[in-house]
């Protein structure tokens, strides 16, 4: 865990991955990449087929869960 100067926790995780072994060992190649996924989500939002929900936003989701069950934090 890494702390910032203000005492908050800084997320130091890395999401960089290498799929070389999947390609080489399993002979697998993805049909779509991250850019394709971003474009699809953007398109679905623009056309109204996909609507933002609280569960997509961590803080909003946690607040909603706590509103539904205030005792969730009792065990902490």
C-alpha positions, 0 to 999 in steps of 0.5 A: 500500500502506498500513501500520498502526502495527504494520508490518502491511499494511492492505487499503485496497481498496474494493469499492463499485461502481455498476451504473447503466451496466449497467442503463442501457446493457444494460437489465440488472437482477440477479434477486438481491442480496447479501442474497439470496446471504447468505441462500442460503449460510446456508440451505445451511450450516444444511441441510448441503448446503454444508460449510465447506472450508479453501479458503474461509479464506485462511490455512487454504488457504495452509497446506494448499497449503504442506503439500502442496508445501513448495517453493512458497516457494523462489522467493520 
